[in-house]
């Protein structure tokens, strides 16, 4: 068994505005210098990505991306200083939650094992009695 922890941020009204998807999107912008390039790498529609960014900006009340319009050198995007700080804090918080979740998993489930498929037809988990 393994655990998989999901982390999302919601507004007070219950609207999701940030999580692993927007995080990866913004990291892509940081690495590639373009929202479009980041969406292409993720296999995401540009319009969906644009809405994700706008939703995050509205909830956080600061811009996430500074855009430059195309021209001789082409357009592009860079993260704002606030967005860079958001990504750094999100990573730290996500990693700390993961460590704590793993610790709690070990504390509560380390003595449980999945039933073997050759078992007696029971489903679920059984406790491993090793005493």
matplotlib code that plots the C-alpha trace (Angstrom):
import matplotlib.pyplot as plt

x = [0.0, 1.0, -0.5, -1.0, -1.6, -3.4, -3.1, -5.4, -6.1, -9.7, -11.3, -13.5, -16.4, -15.1, -13.7, -10.4, -7.7, -4.4, -2.9, -0.4, -1.8, -1.4, 1.9, 3.3, 1.9, 3.7, 6.9, 6.7, 6.3, 9.4, 11.4, 10.2, 9.5, 6.0, 2.5, 1.8, 5.0, 4.1, 0.6, 1.9, 4.4, 1.5, -0.9, -3.3, -5.5, -4.2, -7.6, -7.9, -4.4, -5.3, -8.4, -6.3, -4.0, -6.8, -8.6, -5.4, -4.7, -8.3, -8.1, -4.6, -5.2, -1.9, -0.6, 1.1, 2.5, 4.0, 3.3, 5.1, 3.5, 5.1, 7.3, 10.7, 12.0, 8.6, 6.4, 6.8, 5.9, 7.8, 6.6, 6.0, 8.1, 4.9, 4.3, 7.9, 7.3, 4.0, 5.8, 8.6, 6.1, 3.8, 6.7, 7.9, 4.3, 3.6, 6.8, 6.2, 2.7, 4.1, 6.6, 4.0, 1.5, 4.2, 4.9, 1.3, 0.8, 3.6, 2.2, -1.3, -0.9, 2.5, 1.1, -1.6, -1.1, -3.4, -5.1, -3.6, -5.6, -5.4, -7.1, -10.5, -12.5, -12.5, -11.9, -10.1, -7.2, -6.2, -4.1, -0.7, -0.3, 3.3, 3.3]
y = [0.0, 3.5, 6.9, 9.7, 13.1, 15.8, 19.5, 22.2, 25.7, 27.0, 30.4, 31.0, 30.3, 26.9, 27.6, 25.8, 28.2, 26.5, 23.1, 20.8, 21.6, 25.4, 24.8, 22.7, 25.2, 28.1, 26.2, 25.5, 29.3, 29.9, 27.3, 27.9, 31.6, 31.1, 30.2, 28.6, 26.5, 25.4, 24.3, 22.5, 20.5, 19.6, 18.7, 21.4, 23.8, 27.3, 28.7, 26.3, 27.4, 31.1, 30.6, 28.8, 31.8, 34.3, 32.3, 32.2, 35.9, 36.8, 34.7, 35.8, 39.5, 39.8, 39.0, 35.6, 36.2, 39.3, 39.0, 40.6, 41.0, 39.4, 41.5, 41.1, 38.9, 37.3, 37.4, 35.6, 35.4, 35.6, 34.9, 37.9, 38.0, 37.1, 34.1, 32.9, 33.3, 31.4, 28.5, 28.3, 28.3, 25.8, 23.4, 23.7, 23.2, 20.3, 18.5, 19.0, 17.7, 14.7, 13.9, 14.2, 12.1, 9.4, 9.5, 9.2, 6.4, 4.5, 5.2, 4.0, 1.5, -0.1, -3.2, -3.6, -5.7, -6.1, -9.4, -11.8, -12.5, -16.2, -15.5, -16.6, -14.1, -11.4, -7.9, -5.1, -5.2, -7.6, -6.8, -8.6, -10.2, -11.0, -11.7]
z = [0.0, -0.6, 0.2, -2.2, -0.7, -2.6, -1.7, -3.0, -1.9, -1.9, -1.4, 1.6, -0.8, -1.6, -5.0, -5.8, -7.1, -6.6, -6.4, -8.2, -11.7, -11.4, -9.6, -12.5, -15.0, -13.3, -12.9, -16.7, -17.3, -15.1, -17.0, -20.5, -20.5, -22.0, -20.8, -24.2, -24.0, -20.5, -21.6, -24.6, -22.4, -20.1, -22.9, -21.6, -23.6, -23.5, -22.6, -19.6, -18.4, -18.9, -16.7, -14.0, -13.9, -13.8, -11.0, -9.0, -9.5, -8.4, -5.3, -4.3, -5.3, -7.1, -10.6, -11.2, -14.6, -16.4, -20.1, -23.0, -26.4, -29.4, -31.6, -33.2, -30.4, -29.8, -26.7, -23.5, -19.8, -16.6, -13.0, -10.7, -7.5, -5.6, -7.8, -7.2, -3.5, -3.8, -5.5, -3.0, -0.1, -1.8, -2.4, 1.3, 2.6, 0.2, 1.1, 4.8, 4.5, 2.6, 5.3, 8.0, 6.0, 5.6, 9.4, 10.2, 7.7, 9.3, 12.8, 11.9, 9.1, 9.4, 11.0, 8.3, 5.1, 2.1, 1.9, -0.6, -3.7, -2.8, 0.5, 1.6, -0.5, 2.2, 0.9, 2.7, 5.1, 7.8, 10.8, 10.8, 14.2, 14.7, 18.4]

ax = plt.figure().add_subplot(projection="3d")
ax.plot(x, y, z, "-o")
ax.set_aspect("equal")
plt.show()
